[in-house]
Amino acid sequence: SGDKTENSLGADYWIVKTDSLGIIQWQNTIGGNKGDELRSIQQTTDGGYILGGYSNSSGIGDKSENSKGLNLEFDYWIVNTDSVGNILWENTIGGYSKDELYSIQQTNDGGYILGGFSGSYISGDKTENSLFTDYWIVKTDSIGNIQWQNTIGGSSAEELRSIIQTADGGYLLGGNSMSNISGDKTENSFGSYDYWIVKVDSMGAIQWQNTIGGSDNEYFYSIIQTT
């Protein structure tokens, strides 16, 4: 209907390429039989695109792997396409509980850094227990194979919304935290949700962090490195 040229199987990723005036050039509906929610997209150095979000679909439609989450919980789902939106490869990454990917970026080595949050214990692809819902960063190679990962958080809820590679080859993480001093958290929350920024090195080890907020809720969505 409308501008849509392909039926959705469930709630699917939908990518649309336009020209410089916003006129549609091509589109692709990508998904499985349940919920697929795209949260981040970037053009890659080869002219294709990397898509990052989360999915609880089984191996049907464009999904080649069953969700690892039990009771319809979400997993990270990354999809790489060529320059006209055809799927080249995809990977489902997660544990047995909720894992939601919000930010993805191609790294200097041609791989990818994935940032979101996880409530999973050690299971599936998860190698470290979450304390509650924690930041979960995953580094992959150029075809989506996991190279390393780190679960970062305190005793309450953390929700990572944005991740970037920094000029020194490390990564900067930004999101929300409700945790007081516990786990990886070195400063108490000022209110309920505060901004929580975490700097890690090229292998995901924490270098510094800062909790920023007031007496009520602060909700974080985007971070950049300045000149």
N, C-alpha and C positions, 0 to 999 in steps of 0.2 A: 504494500500500500504506500501511497505517497512517494517518497524517494527510495523506498526499500525494494531491492530487486531479488532478495532471497529470504525464504522463511527462516525464522529462528526455531531451533529444536526445543530450547528452554529459554532461559535468559542468557543470551550469548554476547561475546565480544562483537562489536561492530566497528570496523575501521573504514573511514571514508577519506579518499584523497581528492583534494580540489586544486584548481589552478590558482593563480595569483589573485583572481577576482572572486574566489569562492565557488566556482562552478564545478560540480562533481565530475571527476575524471574516471574514477573506479571506486569500488567498494567491495568488502568481503565480510560476511557473517561467519564467525568462527566460534564453535562451541560444542557442547555435548547435550545430554538429555535433562540436565537440572540447571543449577545456577552457576553462571560464569560472569564475573564482574571485573571488567578491565579498569585498572586504576592509573596506568602509566604507559607511555609510548615514547620511543625515541627513534630517529633515523640513525642507522648504523653506517659505519665507514664505507661499506660496500654498496650503499644506496638502498638497502633494504630497511626493515623495521624490526625492533624488538618490542614485544608487548608483555606487560606484566600485570597480573591481577590474581584473583583467587577463584577456585572452582570446587564444586562438590559433585561434578558429573562423573559417571562411570565411563568405561572405555567404549564410547559410541560417538557417532558423528565425527568431529575433528579430534576428539580426545582419544589417545591411544593407550591410556593407562587409567585404571580405576583410581578413584579418590582413596587416599590412605586414611582420611578422617572417618572415625566411627560416628554413627548416628547423624549422617549428612553434614558433618563438620567440614569446613573449607580447607583446601591446601593451596599453596602457591602454585600458579600455573603460568609458565613463560612460553611464549610462542615467537619464533623467528620467521619472518616472511621475506620474500624477495621484493624488488622495487615496485611490483604491481600487486602485492598483497597475497601471493601464493605461499602457502606454508612450506617452509624448508625443514624445520624440526620444532618439536615442542617437548616440554618436560614438566611433569607433576612432582612437586617437592613438598613434603610435609610429614607430620607425625599423626598420631591417632586422635588428636583434639583439634582445636581451632587454630589455623595458620592463615593470616591474611596479609597479602603482599600489596604495598601501596606505592613503592618507588623502585624503579630500575634504571640503571645507567650502564652504557658500555664503558669499559675500563681501558686504560692506556695499552694494556697487553692484548686487546681484542676480546677479552672475556666480558663478564657482566657482574655487577654488584647488585644484590637484591636486598631491599629493606622493607620490613613490615613488623608484625608482632605475632607471637605464638603463645598458646596455652598448653602446648604438648609436652608431655614427659618424653624420656628417651624411647623412641619408637619410630618406625619408618625410616625417614632420612634424618631424624632429630637425634643428635648425639649428646645433648645436655638437657637436663630437666629445667622447665620453666618454674619459677617461684610462684607466679600467678599468671598474668599475661605480660610477657617481656618483649623487648626489642629482639628481633631475630634477623641477623644479617648473614647472607649466604653469598659466597664468591664462587662463580662458575668459570669454566673455560669457554672457548668460543662456540661450542656446541651444547652448552648447558649442563655439562657434567660438574658436580660439586667438587671444589678444590679445598675449601675450608668454610667454617661457619662459626658463629659465636652468638650465644644467648646472653643478653645483657638486661638486668633489671633488678628490682627490689621486691619487697614482700606484697606489694599491692599492684595496681594496674599500670602498665606502660604501653603506649600505642605509638609506634614509629610511623611517621608520615612522609619523611623526605630523607634521601641519602644522596651525597655527592662524593666524587673522588676529588681530593684536594691536590694542590700543586706539588706536595711532597710525596705523593703516591699513596697516602693514607685516605681515610674517609671521615666525613662529618655526618653525624646522625642527628636528626631533629624530630621531636614528637612531644607527647604529653606523658606526664607521670603523676601518680597519686602517692607514690611510696615515700616513706620516711627513710632514715638511714638504715639500710639493710641490703644484703646481697652486694650488688655493684654500686648502690646508691650511697653517696657520701654526704648528702645534705638533705635535711628534712624538707618536705613540701611546705610551702607557705600557706596554701589554702587547700583546695581539693585537687583539681588538675593544674599543674604548672607546666611551662615549657621545660624540656630537659634536652640539652644538647650534649653530645658525647663525641669526642675526637678519638679515633683509633688509628693504629699504624697500618701498614700495608698488609698485615696478616690478621687484622681484627683485634689486636690487643689494645685495651683502653690506655690512652695517654693523659687525657683530662676530661672533665665534665663540668657542667654548670646547670643548676636549677634556677629558673628565672620566673618570677610570678608575683602575684599579690594575694589578697585574702580570699578571693573567690576563684572561679574557674578561668584558666587560660587554655585556649585550644590552638595548637601549632599545626601548620600545613606545609610550609615551604622554607628551604634554606639555600643560600648561595654563598660562595666564597667571593669576597670583594677584592679589588685590585690592590 
